[in-house]
Amino acid sequence: MSTSSCAAAETSARHPWLAVTAVGMATFSVVTTEMLPVGLLTPIADTLGTSTGTAGLMISLPALLAALFAPLVVLASGRLDRRKILCGLLTLLVIANIASALAQNMAWMLAARVLVGFCMGGIWAIAGGLASRLVPDRSVGLATSVIFGGVAAASVLGVPLGAHIGDLAGWRWAFGVMALFSGLVLALHLAVIPALPAAASTTLRQFGQQLRNRRLQAGLLLTLLLVSSHFMAFTFVRPLLLSVSGFDAQWLGALLFAYGFTGIIGNFLAGVVAARRTATTIIAISGGLLLTPLLFLAAGDSGIGGGVVLLAWGLAYGGVSVGLMTLMMKAAPGAVEIVAALYVGVFNIGIALGAWTGGQAVDRLGLSANLWLAAGFAAAALLLSFGISVAGTNKRPGAARD
């Protein structure tokens, strides 16, 4: 059993929902920092003298390292107080953002992004198991939604926030603002998060046991396909909107904010439906992420077409984090922290695979070929989603809502 599920449920917080919100803000901070370069890719590449495809390493490198660091942090943390671990990681996140803002070349920037990867893996994995320790049992579901809502909100708002600040004051200020925000989140943690000692250590054997869980294996593969498909295309959303749809750069921030708004709607819709109809939710999300690159290929060469597809894209991707995490939790409800670490790992491998593969495709074959590639990954995810649904129905004929 995971550390989180073995930990004392009676851990008390003076302000439990403020503590839950603080943890959600931590996940928001680290995922926003991770996603920040997406909306700033072109100006960063120009300033640091590299290609757009190479600049995509700012996304793929920390994502790949987060996949490694997530289980390592859970294993290495032993019985250490989770409050201290979160505060330490937030401190490193402040440093990473300052270093990114001051970067003078691509090597410097990538070094800072390595630190982001460490923070990403650690914060997301540790935060995933804290809901049951901060609120009563009857409220764990809602608290978990708030914590992972930080991931969802960052995934859809981090890019437009960065793009907007970058357009107003330059990309370095975008990282500077995130350093300040992360510092404020750290201060909030110090003020409201109670001591969170672990009752037991998570072992490598427990990870191995969960990796043999067939339902979890299917969910992790689905996560890899969906996230790779999305980031294959979305890492290069700026050149898509500018060079394919023909938008002026001044409209980019507003467009991505609109994308973020529909993403938040998608997050809440998926959160409401996924608790009762998880498989149906995943099928809908997979279908949406298949349609969006195809629609962009068909109608994205105009401002209206590109804008409408972008809004649909946000709606589809907004439900990914909460939908997939719900699937993961149902696959192994007694091993929350282990599941969260594995989920974070595969999610970030998907980001790395998508961003790197997309970068190679864009540099060698162009933006349109990259969209076809993203559609292929999404099609595979849709087929797997149907398979998961059928397997769940066959295993529990009376539980069609699972």
C-alpha positions in Angstrom: 0.0 0.0 0.0 1.2 3.5 -0.7 2.5 6.0 1.8 -0.5 8.2 1.3 -3.0 5.4 2.0 -1.1 4.2 5.0 -0.6 7.6 6.4 -2.5 8.8 9.4 -5.9 9.9 8.1 -6.3 12.0 11.2 -3.7 14.5 10.2 -5.3 17.8 11.1 -5.2 21.1 9.3 -6.5 24.2 11.0 -7.9 25.3 7.6 -8.3 22.1 5.6 -9.7 23.6 2.4 -7.2 26.4 2.4 -4.5 23.7 2.7 -6.1 21.7 -0.2 -6.2 24.9 -2.3 -2.5 25.6 -1.5 -1.6 22.1 -2.8 -3.7 22.8 -5.9 -1.8 26.0 -6.4 1.5 24.1 -6.1 0.5 21.8 -8.9 -0.7 24.8 -10.9 2.6 26.6 -10.4 4.8 23.8 -11.5 2.8 22.7 -14.5 2.4 26.3 -15.6 6.2 26.7 -15.4 6.6 23.5 -17.4 4.2 24.7 -20.1 5.3 28.3 -20.2 7.7 28.0 -23.2 4.9 26.7 -25.5 3.4 30.2 -26.0 6.9 31.8 -26.1 8.7 29.3 -28.3 9.4 31.6 -31.3 10.7 34.6 -29.3 12.8 32.4 -27.0 14.3 30.6 -30.1 15.0 33.9 -31.7 16.7 35.5 -28.6 18.8 32.4 -27.9 19.7 31.8 -31.5 18.2 28.3 -32.1 15.6 26.7 -34.3 11.9 26.3 -33.3 12.3 22.5 -33.3 15.4 22.6 -31.0 13.6 25.1 -28.7 10.9 22.4 -28.3 13.5 20.7 -26.0 12.4 23.2 -23.3 9.2 21.1 -23.1 10.5 17.6 -23.8 13.6 17.7 -21.5 11.9 18.6 -18.2 9.0 16.3 -19.1 11.2 13.4 -19.6 13.1 14.1 -16.4 9.9 14.5 -14.5 9.0 11.0 -15.6 12.2 9.7 -14.0 12.0 11.9 -10.9 8.4 11.2 -9.9 8.9 7.6 -8.7 12.4 8.4 -7.4 11.1 11.2 -5.2 8.3 8.9 -3.8 10.9 6.1 -3.1 13.5 8.4 -1.7 11.2 10.4 0.5 10.7 7.5 2.9 9.0 8.8 6.0 10.0 12.5 5.5 7.3 15.0 6.3 5.5 15.7 3.0 5.1 19.4 3.9 8.9 19.8 4.1 9.3 18.1 0.7 6.7 20.3 -1.0 8.2 23.5 0.5 11.7 22.4 -0.6 10.5 21.7 -4.2 8.7 25.0 -4.4 11.9 26.8 -3.3 13.7 25.0 -6.2 10.9 26.0 -8.5 11.5 29.7 -7.7 15.2 29.3 -8.5 14.5 27.5 -11.7 12.2 30.3 -12.9 14.7 33.0 -12.0 17.4 31.0 -13.9 15.2 30.7 -16.9 14.5 34.5 -16.9 18.2 35.2 -16.9 19.2 32.6 -19.5 21.8 33.8 -22.0 22.0 30.8 -24.3 20.2 27.5 -24.9 22.5 25.5 -22.7 21.7 27.8 -19.7 18.0 27.6 -20.4 18.0 23.8 -20.6 20.0 23.5 -17.4 17.2 25.6 -15.7 14.6 23.3 -17.3 16.3 20.2 -15.8 15.5 21.7 -12.4 11.9 22.3 -13.5 11.7 18.6 -14.4 12.8 17.6 -10.9 10.2 19.9 -9.3 7.5 18.7 -11.7 8.0 15.0 -10.9 8.2 15.5 -7.2 5.4 18.0 -6.6 2.9 16.3 -8.8 3.6 12.8 -7.3 3.6 13.9 -3.7 0.5 16.1 -4.1 -1.5 13.3 -5.6 -1.8 11.4 -2.3 -2.5 14.3 0.1 -6.3 14.8 -0.2 -7.1 12.0 2.3 -4.8 13.5 4.8 -6.2 17.0 4.7 -10.0 16.5 4.7 -12.5 14.0 6.1 -13.2 10.9 4.1 -16.5 12.2 2.7 -14.7 15.1 1.1 -11.7 13.3 -0.4 -13.1 13.1 -3.9 -13.7 16.9 -4.1 -10.3 17.6 -2.5 -8.6 15.4 -5.1 -10.4 17.2 -7.8 -9.1 20.6 -6.5 -5.5 19.3 -6.3 -5.5 17.9 -9.8 -7.6 20.8 -10.9 -4.4 22.8 -10.5 -2.8 20.5 -13.2 -5.8 20.9 -15.5 -5.9 24.7 -15.0 -2.2 25.0 -15.6 -2.4 22.8 -18.7 -4.9 25.1 -20.3 -4.0 28.5 -18.8 -0.2 28.3 -18.5 0.3 28.8 -22.2 -2.0 31.8 -22.7 -0.7 33.4 -19.5 2.9 33.1 -20.6 2.1 34.3 -24.1 0.2 37.3 -22.8 2.9 38.4 -20.4 5.5 37.7 -23.2 3.7 39.9 -25.6 3.4 42.7 -23.1 6.8 42.7 -21.5 9.0 40.0 -23.2 9.4 36.3 -22.5 11.9 36.9 -19.7 9.3 38.7 -17.6 7.0 35.7 -18.0 9.5 33.5 -16.1 10.0 36.3 -13.6 6.3 36.5 -12.9 6.2 32.8 -12.3 9.1 33.0 -9.9 7.2 35.6 -7.9 4.0 33.5 -8.0 5.8 30.4 -6.9 7.3 32.3 -4.0 3.8 33.3 -2.9 2.6 29.7 -3.1 5.6 28.7 -1.0 4.7 31.3 1.6 1.1 30.0 1.6 2.3 26.4 2.2 4.4 27.5 5.1 1.4 29.2 6.6 -1.4 26.7 6.1 -0.1 23.2 5.4 0.1 21.0 8.6 2.9 18.6 9.3 2.4 15.5 7.1 4.7 12.8 8.4 4.5 9.5 6.5 3.5 6.3 8.4 5.4 4.0 6.1 7.8 4.1 3.2 6.9 3.1 -0.3 9.0 0.3 -1.7 10.2 -0.7 -5.1 8.3 -4.0 -4.7 5.0 -2.1 -4.3 5.8 -0.3 -7.6 6.4 -3.6 -9.3 3.1 -5.0 -8.0 1.1 -2.1 -9.4 3.0 -2.3 -12.8 1.5 -5.8 -13.1 -2.0 -4.4 -12.7 -3.6 -4.9 -16.2 -6.1 -2.1 -15.7 -3.4 0.3 -14.7 -1.2 -0.8 -17.6 -4.0 0.0 -20.1 -4.6 3.4 -18.4 -0.9 4.3 -18.6 -0.7 3.3 -22.3 -3.8 5.5 -23.0 -2.2 8.4 -21.1 1.0 8.0 -23.2 -1.0 8.1 -26.5 -3.3 11.0 -25.6 -0.7 13.2 -24.1 1.8 12.5 -26.9 -0.8 13.3 -29.6 -1.7 16.6 -27.9 1.8 17.9 -27.4 3.0 16.7 -30.9 0.8 19.5 -32.2 0.2 21.9 -29.4 3.9 22.5 -28.7 3.8 24.3 -32.1 0.5 26.1 -31.7 2.1 29.5 -32.1 3.5 28.8 -35.6 0.3 27.0 -36.5 -1.8 30.1 -35.7 0.6 32.6 -37.2 1.7 30.9 -40.4 -1.2 28.6 -41.2 -4.3 30.4 -39.9 -2.7 33.8 -40.6 -3.3 35.6 -37.3 -1.2 38.6 -36.3 1.0 38.0 -33.3 -1.0 40.6 -31.3 -4.0 38.2 -31.3 -2.1 35.2 -29.9 -2.6 35.9 -26.3 -6.3 36.5 -26.6 -6.7 33.3 -28.7 -4.8 31.2 -26.1 -6.9 32.7 -23.3 -10.0 31.6 -25.2 -8.5 28.2 -25.5 -7.8 28.1 -21.8 -11.4 29.2 -21.0 -12.9 26.3 -23.0 -10.3 24.0 -21.4 -11.6 24.9 -18.0 -15.1 24.1 -19.2 -13.9 20.8 -20.5 -12.2 20.1 -17.1 -15.4 20.6 -15.1 -17.5 18.7 -17.6 -15.1 15.7 -17.5 -14.8 15.9 -13.7 -18.6 15.7 -13.3 -19.1 12.9 -15.8 -15.9 10.8 -15.2 -16.8 9.9 -11.6 -19.8 7.9 -12.9 -19.0 7.2 -16.5 -15.2 7.1 -16.7 -14.9 5.0 -19.9 -17.4 7.2 -21.8 -15.5 10.3 -20.7 -12.2 8.9 -22.0 -13.8 7.9 -25.3 -15.2 11.4 -25.8 -11.8 13.0 -24.9 -9.9 10.7 -27.3 -12.4 11.4 -30.1 -12.0 15.1 -29.5 -8.2 15.0 -29.7 -8.5 13.0 -32.9 -10.9 15.5 -34.5 -9.0 18.6 -33.7 -5.8 18.0 -35.8 -8.0 16.7 -38.6 -10.2 19.8 -38.5 -7.2 22.1 -38.4 -5.9 20.4 -41.5 -9.3 20.9 -43.2 -10.3 24.3 -42.0 -7.4 25.8 -40.1 -6.0 27.9 -43.0 -8.4 30.8 -42.2 -8.7 32.9 -39.1 -12.3 31.8 -38.4 -11.5 28.1 -39.0 -8.3 28.2 -36.9 -10.0 30.0 -34.1 -13.0 27.6 -33.9 -10.7 24.6 -34.0 -8.6 26.0 -31.2 -11.6 26.4 -29.0 -12.7 22.8 -29.6 -9.1 21.7 -28.9 -9.2 23.4 -25.5 -12.5 21.7 -24.7 -11.2 18.3 -25.6 -7.8 18.6 -23.8 -9.3 20.3 -20.7 -10.7 17.0 -19.5 -7.5 14.9 -20.0 -5.9 15.3 -16.6 -9.0 14.7 -14.5 -10.4 12.0 -16.8 -7.2 10.0 -16.9 -6.5 10.4 -13.1 -10.0 9.2 -12.4 -9.3 6.1 -14.5 -6.0 5.6 -12.7 -7.5 5.9 -9.2 -10.2 3.3 -10.1 -7.5 0.9 -11.4 -5.7 0.9 -8.0 -7.7 2.7 -5.3 -5.4 1.4 -2.5 -2.1 2.8 -3.8 -2.7 6.5 -4.4 0.8 7.8 -4.2 2.3 5.0 -6.3 -0.5 5.5 -8.9 0.1 9.2 -8.9 3.9 8.8 -9.4 3.4 6.3 -12.3 0.8 8.5 -13.9 3.0 11.6 -13.6 5.9 9.6 -15.1 4.0 8.4 -18.1 2.2 11.7 -18.6 5.5 13.5 -18.8 7.0 10.8 -21.1 4.0 11.6 -23.3 4.9 15.3 -23.2 8.5 14.6 -24.0 7.7 12.1 -26.8 5.1 14.4 -28.3 7.2 17.6 -28.1 10.4 15.9 -29.4 8.6 13.9 -32.2 6.7 17.0 -33.2 9.9 19.0 -33.3 11.5 16.5 -35.6 8.4 16.4 -37.8 8.1 20.2 -38.0 11.8 20.7 -38.9 11.9 17.9 -41.5 8.3 17.6 -42.9 6.4 20.7 -41.9 3.5 21.6 -39.7 0.8 19.8 -41.7 2.6 16.5 -41.6 3.0 16.9 -37.9 -0.8 17.3 -37.5 -1.3 14.0 -39.4 1.1 12.3 -37.0 -0.8 13.7 -34.0 -4.0 12.4 -35.4 -2.5 8.9 -35.8 -1.6 8.8 -32.1 -5.1 10.0 -31.2 -6.7 7.4 -33.4 -4.7 4.7 -31.5 -5.9 6.2 -28.2 -9.5 6.1 -29.3 -9.3 2.4 -30.2 -7.7 1.7 -26.8 -10.4 3.7 -25.1 -13.1 1.5 -26.7 -11.1 -1.6 -25.6 -11.0 -0.4 -22.0 -14.7 0.3 -22.1 -15.5 -3.2 -23.5 -13.1 -4.9 -21.0 -14.7 -3.0 -18.1 -18.2 -4.0 -19.2 -17.3 -7.6 -19.7 -15.7 -7.8 -16.3 -18.5 -6.2 -14.4 -21.7 -6.5 -16.5 -23.7 -4.7 -13.8 -21.3 -1.7 -13.6 -21.8 -0.1 -17.0 -21.1 3.3 -15.5 -17.5 2.5 -14.6 
